[in-house]
Amino acid sequence: MTTDVHPPGGLLGAVLALALVLAGCSSSAGDPGTATPAAAPPAPSTPSVRTLTPVPLPPPPPPSGRLLADMRQSSRDAAAGRMEVWVDNDTARTIRPRRITYTDPRFHGPLPGTRLRPVPSQSERGFQILLPRRPTCGHPRGSGTIEITYAAGGRTTTRTVRVTDPTDVAGRYTGSRCLEIAVARVADLRWSDRVPWDGRQGSDSTLTLVVTPTGHPGPTLTVDSVTGTPVLSPVGADVWRPAVRIRGSDAPTSVPLPLKPTRCDAHAFAESGGATAFLVGLHLGGRPGQVVLRMSTRGARHAIDYAKNSCGKLLTLS
């Protein structure tokens, strides 16, 4: 009788597991025909985020204890017949001006500053000065000073400060105004208040120079050119060239200048304080010069209304 011997189940499982392990080691180590799974590619590296560390600004220099002043003039100042002296307070305290006067040999006397208000430490403020209609003509170029009386720290102090004038506001005004006075001895020049519009978009108009001689003998006046503005320009040319010769004994005359809008955007109308101030180039007694000839308030309104109406739907906000 044959007897079958069966190994215990646990022993058989262990033998089979060992065989599988040995087979795996043999294949990976010595069998060239067995492919080794390719390693997964490395994950792409995430670029690091660079951060910028703000560099602290150097502290402002300590106050010098000085007051500085300079002269400025915007187009609106010029239209209003004034200039502005700007006071730079480089002291350690707020100053409260009580009185400011500007003195310049090109003017007959001190001119008061207006709109007085505090000037904080290391800040600046502008103070308006009304320009006189009759400066000191024939005086050489120079510079002015301000005398400023102010309160600070419980004390009242008065200082005299030289006024720098990098754009020669005072000099340009006195030169132009003195030339205007000399021209007026020959003839009165003004713009007509009438600036017609025919009701059509894009139509031209006429700017009229009215010349009224004084009737007195004197040098010959020649109006050579008239320059347009950011709102109003000559038709078909860069500048008007009337080339009108005038003597004090001549009869009154009117000089028509063809007119059109310069631009049709609201920015030009809003920003141009000199929209109706025209630069006139002339010769008086053979000597060249330039004067700014402004329209009256009424004439300026008519001129601006014409330009807006002519632009019509082309008037944009750009």
Residue pairs with C-beta under 8 A, 6 or more apart in sequence:
7 15
27 34
28 34
28 36
60 122
62 92
63 90
63 91
63 92
63 121
63 122
64 90
64 91
65 90
65 91
65 92
66 90
66 91
67 87
67 88
67 89
67 90
67 91
67 95
67 148
67 159
67 161
68 87
68 88
68 90
68 161
68 164
69 85
69 86
69 87
69 88
69 146
69 161
69 162
69 163
69 164
70 85
70 86
70 88
70 163
70 164
70 165
70 166
71 83
71 84
71 85
71 86
71 144
71 163
71 164
71 165
71 167
71 169
71 170
72 83
72 84
72 85
72 86
72 126
72 167
72 169
73 82
73 83
73 84
73 167
73 169
74 84
74 273
75 272
75 273
75 274
76 273
77 83
77 84
77 128
78 273
78 274
78 277
78 292
79 273
79 274
79 277
79 294
81 130
81 131
82 128
82 129
82 130
82 131
83 128
83 129
83 131
83 169
83 170
83 173
84 126
84 127
84 128
84 129
85 100
85 102
85 113
85 126
85 127
85 129
85 146
85 163
86 124
86 125
86 126
86 127
87 97
87 100
87 119
87 124
87 125
87 126
87 127
87 146
87 148
87 161
88 123
88 124
89 95
89 119
89 120
89 121
89 122
89 123
89 124
89 125
90 122
91 121
91 152
92 121
93 121
93 152
93 153
94 118
94 119
94 120
94 121
94 152
95 118
95 119
95 150
95 151
95 152
96 118
96 119
96 150
96 151
96 152
97 113
97 116
97 117
97 118
97 119
97 127
97 148
97 149
97 150
98 116
98 149
98 150
98 151
98 156
99 112
99 116
99 147
99 148
99 149
100 112
100 113
100 116
100 127
100 146
100 147
100 148
100 149
101 110
101 111
101 112
101 113
101 146
101 147
102 110
102 111
102 112
102 113
102 129
102 144
102 145
102 146
102 163
103 109
103 110
103 111
103 144
103 145
103 146
103 147
104 111
104 142
104 143
104 144
104 145
104 170
105 136
105 139
105 142
106 135
106 136
106 139
106 141
106 142
106 144
106 170
106 171
106 174
107 132
107 135
107 136
107 170
107 174
108 132
108 134
108 135
108 136
110 147
111 129
111 130
111 131
111 132
112 129
112 130
113 127
113 128
113 129
113 146
114 127
114 128
114 129
114 130
115 126
115 127
115 128
116 127
117 125
118 125
119 125
131 173
131 177
133 177
134 177
134 181
135 173
135 174
135 177
135 178
136 174
137 174
137 177
137 178
137 181
137 182
138 178
139 174
141 168
141 171
143 162
143 163
143 164
143 165
144 162
144 163
144 165
144 170
145 160
145 161
145 162
145 163
146 160
146 161
146 163
147 158
147 159
147 160
147 161
148 158
148 159
148 160
148 161
149 156
149 157
149 158
150 156
150 157
150 158
150 159
151 157
165 171
176 290
176 291
176 292
179 284
179 289
179 290
179 291
180 291
182 284
183 189
183 221
183 282
183 284
183 291
184 214
185 214
185 216
185 218
185 248
186 213
186 214
186 216
186 218
186 219
186 220
186 221
186 246
186 247
186 248
186 284
187 211
187 212
187 213
187 214
187 221
187 246
187 248
187 250
188 211
188 212
188 213
188 214
189 209
189 210
189 211
189 223
189 280
189 293
190 209
190 210
190 212
190 293
190 296
191 207
191 208
191 209
191 210
191 276
191 278
191 293
191 294
191 295
191 296
191 299
192 207
192 208
192 209
192 210
192 254
192 299
193 295
193 296
193 298
193 299
193 302
194 208
194 299
194 302
195 205
195 206
195 207
195 259
195 299
195 302
195 303
195 305
195 306
196 205
196 206
196 306
197 203
197 205
197 305
197 306
197 309
197 310
199 309
201 309
201 310
201 311
201 312
201 313
201 314
202 310
202 312
202 314
203 310
204 235
204 258
204 259
204 260
204 310
205 258
205 259
205 260
205 306
205 310
206 256
206 257
206 258
206 259
207 232
207 256
207 257
207 258
207 259
207 278
207 303
208 254
208 255
208 256
208 257
209 223
209 226
209 242
209 244
209 254
209 255
209 257
210 252
210 254
211 223
211 244
211 246
211 252
211 253
211 254
211 255
212 252
213 246
213 247
213 248
213 249
213 250
213 251
213 252
214 248
215 248
215 249
216 248
216 249
217 247
217 248
217 249
218 247
218 248
219 284
219 285
219 286
220 245
220 246
220 247
220 283
220 284
220 285
220 286
221 245
221 246
221 247
221 282
221 283
221 284
222 243
222 244
222 245
222 246
222 282
222 283
222 284
223 242
223 243
223 244
223 246
223 255
223 280
223 281
223 282
224 241
224 242
224 243
224 281
224 282
224 283
225 239
225 240
225 241
225 242
225 280
225 281
226 234
226 239
226 240
226 241
226 242
226 257
226 278
226 279
226 280
226 281
226 293
227 239
227 240
227 278
227 279
227 280
227 281
228 234
228 239
228 240
228 262
228 278
229 262
229 272
229 274
229 275
229 276
229 277
229 278
230 262
230 263
230 268
230 271
230 272
230 274
230 275
231 261
231 262
231 263
231 268
231 269
231 272
231 275
231 276
231 303
231 304
231 307
232 259
232 260
232 261
232 262
232 275
232 276
232 303
232 307
233 259
233 260
233 261
233 262
234 240
234 257
234 258
234 259
234 260
235 258
235 259
235 260
236 258
240 257
242 255
242 257
244 253
244 255
246 253
259 303
259 306
260 310
261 307
261 310
261 311
262 268
262 307
264 311
264 314
264 315
264 316
265 315
265 316
265 317
265 318
266 315
266 316
266 317
266 318
267 317
267 318
269 275
269 304
269 307
269 308
274 292
275 300
275 303
275 304
276 294
276 295
276 299
276 300
276 303
276 304
277 292
277 293
277 294
277 295
278 292
278 293
278 294
278 295
279 290
279 291
279 292
279 293
280 290
280 291
280 292
280 293
281 288
281 289
281 290
282 288
282 289
282 290
282 291
283 289
294 300
295 303
308 315
